[in-house]
Amino acid sequence: MQSWALPFTNSTAENKPENSGSNSQNLISIEQIESFSRDWFFDSEYRQHSKETIKRRRELIEQLLWFLREKQQPGVNLRVIRQFLAYFSSGSPEEPRWGNADHHACLRPASRATVHTAYSRLRTFFRWCVNEELIAVSPMKNLAPPENNKDQVAPFTADEIQRLLAAARETNYPRRDEAICIFLLDTGVRVSELANIRLSDIDWDARKITVLGKGQKERAIYFGHQAKRALWSYLSEDSRTPLKGKRLKNVKEKDENSPLFVSEVGERSGEAFSRQGLLRLIVRLGKRAGISGKRVSPHTFRHTFAVEFLRAGGNVFTLKELLGHTSLHMTNRYVSFAQADLENQHRQFSPADRMRRAK
């Protein structure tokens, strides 16, 4: 997504509207939104929210301000917020969201989950305004949340994984791109977590990495022998340090502050991959591998890890911890795929049916 660096005014919250948002006629002005949100961001930093959370909050408010100015709305009330969320869910090549025709995500409708997340963040903002006594009532008080029936993301098949790995070996950076795919598959790590891994986070002997997940919560992820070999193969040829020709154990001598995966092109050349950079890489590999009719993304690797873990006999409680979920409800989304696999296996190997066929 493009940077939403919109200029903020120097307005203050002194002219606090009485009963703002108590009905659909009362508006919270653009100037007030700018002022209130600026304090909200400061409060988010004070409360030690993650940089990613603060970044997403800024993006949402800047998108809201863009919408108000583009639609020539003086401020927000219940009706305007409903219009904003309806616009948020739109998008086409003819009418890209936010006027950004250069970003592929703006050229198609947003997913239900994305719209629901925008609703939740906006509701959090106005609730904060109420708690700070900047407004009397949230304009979203009587606004029901949008539907959020999450679509199950089909995991990669074994054949698709092999095709993705083959595609990775044909890029300009084959060892790096193959290592990224194997690591995503073997750990189920979130793309934001992967982007932030430093070499100092890795315990090579235990094949364990400490990552900072959602809500600033640390957890351990683990990787197997194949992933370790792929990582060392990539790091041993990495041009950041003169390791060519040395033994793999010298990978440990690299600068511990270096990111694990480094971008080689663009403005971030020599720096850690961004979330969007990793997403674009996996999308390119999917096209090169000829995978269609399925979302090809880092998150699909996460789904594949979860389903394969369950199919191999792993239990859902351990999977919950490995994925960094806060509740089993989130983890149980993956169980349906594993159960479908068990159903197919039972049909194939049913003891009674096999005895009948043997007669």
N, C-alpha and C positions, 0 to 999 in steps of 0.2 A: 504494500500500500504506500502511496506517496506520503510525504511528510505533511502533516496538517498544521503548519506553522502559521496560524492566523493571528493578527495583531490583537492584543487585548487592550481595552480602554482603561483609563485610570479611575473609573467609576468606583464608588464605595457602596456599602450596604446601608448607608444612613437612611435613605428613602425607602424604608421597608414597607411593602404593600400590606395593608390590612386584609386579613382573610384571603391572601393570595392562593389561588387554586381551589377555593371553596366551591366555586362553580365554574362552568365552562366559559364565562364571560371575563373573569379576572385573568389578566396576563402578567407573567413574570417577564420583564423586559430583557432584551438582548444584553443591555448594559449590566443588569443585575446578574444574569447568568454568567457573564464574564467575571464579575467580581466574586460571586459566590464560589464558582468553580476554582478560581485561583486559590481561595482559602481552603477549599476541599483538597486540592493537590498538596498544599503545605501540611494539612492535617494527615494526609495519607503518608507523607514522608515521616512526620513525627511519630506515627503509629507503626513505623517500620514495615509498611507494606512493601512487597517486592517491586523491583524496578519495572518488571513486566506488567504488574497490576496497575501501577501509576501510568505507565505508557499507554495502556489500553484505555484507561479512564480519560486521559488527555485526548486521545484519538476520537473517542465517542463525543466528548463535548465539542471538539472542533468540527466534527461532522454535523452535529446539531446546529451549531452557529452558521456553518456553510448553508445548511438547508434553509434556515430562517432567512438569511440574506437572499439566497437564490429565489425563494418563493415570496419574498417581500413581506415576510411576517414580522411584526414588531416585537413579538415575544412568544411565550408558550402558555398554553392552557391544556385542558384535557383533549380538546378537539385537535389542536395542533400536534400534540405528542402522538396521537393516534395516526395522524397523517404522516408524521416523521417515520414512525415504525413501519407503516405501509410502504413508504418510499424505500426504507432500509431493505425491505424484502424484494425490491424490484431489481432490474438490471438487464440490459440487452446491448448488443453492438450498436443499435440505433440510439439508445438512451442509456449510456453507461452511468453507473452511480457516481456521485460526487464530480461528475464531469471528467472523469479519469479514464479516457479510452486506452491508455497505455498499460493498464493493469488488468490482467485476465479475469481476476475475481470480480471486477466491476462490470463485466460484460455479460454476466449471467445472474439469475436470481440468487439471493443469499439463502442458505439452508435454514431450516426451522430452528436448529440449535443456535445458529449465529444470531438470528432475530431475537430469540429468547434471551440470549446473553446480553444483547443490547438493551432489551427491556429491563433486565435485572440490574444492570449497571446504572441505568438512568433512574430506576426506582431507588437505588442505594443513594444516589446523589441527592434526590429531593428529600429523602428521609433524613439525610444528614443536615440539609437546610432547615428542616423542621426542628430537629434536635438542637441546632444552633440558634433557634428562634429568629432565623432570617426570613422565614415565611411561616404562616400560621398552619396551613394545610398543604400537603403534597398534591399537586395537580394530578398525580397518578393514583390517588387514594382509591378511586372507584374504577380504575382501569384494570380489567382482568388480563392475566398474562396470555400471550399467544400460545397456540398449540405447540407442543414440543415432543411429538412422538418420534423419538430418535430412530432414524433408519439404521438398520444393522449394516455395517460395512463388511462385505464379504472378504475373507482373508485370501491371501495369495495361495495358489495351488503350488505343489512341488515343482511342476513344470514351469510355472511363471517365475518362481524364485530362480531356477536355473537360467531362464532367459534373461532375467534382470542382472544376474551375476555375469553372464556372457556379455551383455551390453556394457556393463561397467568395465570389463577388461578391454573394451575397444575405444575407450575415451582417451583424452590426452593425459589423464592422470589415473591410470588403471588401478594401481595399488591402493591409492586413497579411496577411489570410488567403490572398489570391491570391499574394502575394509568397512566403509560406512554401511553398505548394505548388510554385510554379515553381522556387524555390531548391532544394527537396528533389529535384525531378526533374532539375535541371540539374547537380547536384554529386554526388549519391550520398552526401552527408554523413550520418554517424550522428546520431541524434537527440540523444545526449548532447553531441556536438560542437557541434551547432547551438545548443543551449541555452546554451553557454558563449561564443559569439562576441560580441566587443565591437567597437564601431565602429573602434577603433584597430587591429584585426586586419586591416582591409580595405585592400587596395591597389586603389583604384578605376580607376586608369589601366591597370594590368596585369590587372584583373578577377581578382584572386587574393586568397585569404584563408588565413592561417596558423591552423590549428586544432591543438588538443592532443588526440590520439587515445588509444587504449588503450595502457597501459604508459607513459604520460607522454611519448609520442613525437609530436614536431611533424611536420606535413606540410602541404603546400600543396594547396588545392583551388581549382578554377577555375570561373568562371561566364561565360555568354555575354551577348550584348547584350540579349536579352529579359529575362533575370534581372536585369541591371543596371537596366533601365528599371523593372521591377516594384519593385525595392528603393528606387530613388530616388522613385518615385511614393508608396510607403508612407512613407518618411522625410520627404518634403517636407510631408506633412500631419500628421505626428506632433506631438501637443500638448505633447511634452516641451520643445520649443523653439519660439519664435515665428517659424516659417519660412513660414507661409502667405503666398502672394502673391510670394514671392521666387523667384529663379531656382534651378534644380535644383543648380547648382554649389555653392550655399550649404549643401547637405547636409553637405559636408565640414567646416562650421563647428560642427557639433554637438559636444557633450561626448564626447570620445573614449573615456571610461570607460563610457559608456552601453552596455547590451546591445543587440544588433541587433534582436531581437524581444522585445517587452514584453507581458506579460499586462495586461489592462484590467479584470479582474474578480477577485473572491475575495480571499483573504488576500495573494496575491502581486501585487495591482494596483500597477502602476507599476514592477514588478521584472521581471527576466528570466523567461521561460517556464521551467518545470521540465520534465523529461523526461515526467512523467505528464501535465502540462498540454498539451504538444504532442501526445501520444498521444490524449488525450480530444478535442482539436480535430479531428484527422484522422478519428477515429471518427465524430464528429458530422457532418463533411462527407460521409463515406461514406454515412451514413443519409440525409442530405438529397439526395444524388445518386442514391439508389436502387440502390446497388451491393450485391449479395448473392452468397453462395456464394464469397466471396474475402475473405481477410484484408485489411482496410483499415487501414494503419498507416504510420508514417514509414519503417519498414523495407521495406515494399512499394515505396515510392518508390525506395529504394536498389537493390532488385532490378531495378526498371524501368530505372533509369539504367544499370546494368551490362549488361543485355540489349540495350538500345537502342545502347549504345556499341559492343558487339560486332557487332550487326547492321549498323551504319553503316560497319564496316570497321576499327574500332579493334582493337589487338592486346592479347592477354591480359596481357602483361608491363606495359604501360602502365596497364591497368585495375587490376592488382594495386597499383601505387603510388598511383593515385588513390583507391582504396578503403581504403588503409592496411592491407592484408593482410600477414601475416608470411610467407605461403607461397603458392605457386601452387595448392596443393591446395584452399585456401579459395576462390580465384577461379574455379577450374574448375567449381564448382557452377553457375555462370551459363552455362557454355558449352553445356550440353545444350539450353537454350532457343534459343540462337542457332543451334545445329546443326539443330534441328528446323525452324527458319525456313529455313535453307539447303536442307534436304531438300525442303520445299514449293516453294521457288523453283526448284530443279532440275527437279522434276516438271512445273512449269508451263512452264519455258523450255528443256527439254532440246533441244539442237541436232538430234540424230538424230531424236527424236520429232517435232519441228516440221517437219523435211524430209519425213518420212513422211506427215504430215498434209497437207502442201502438194501432194502428188502428185494 
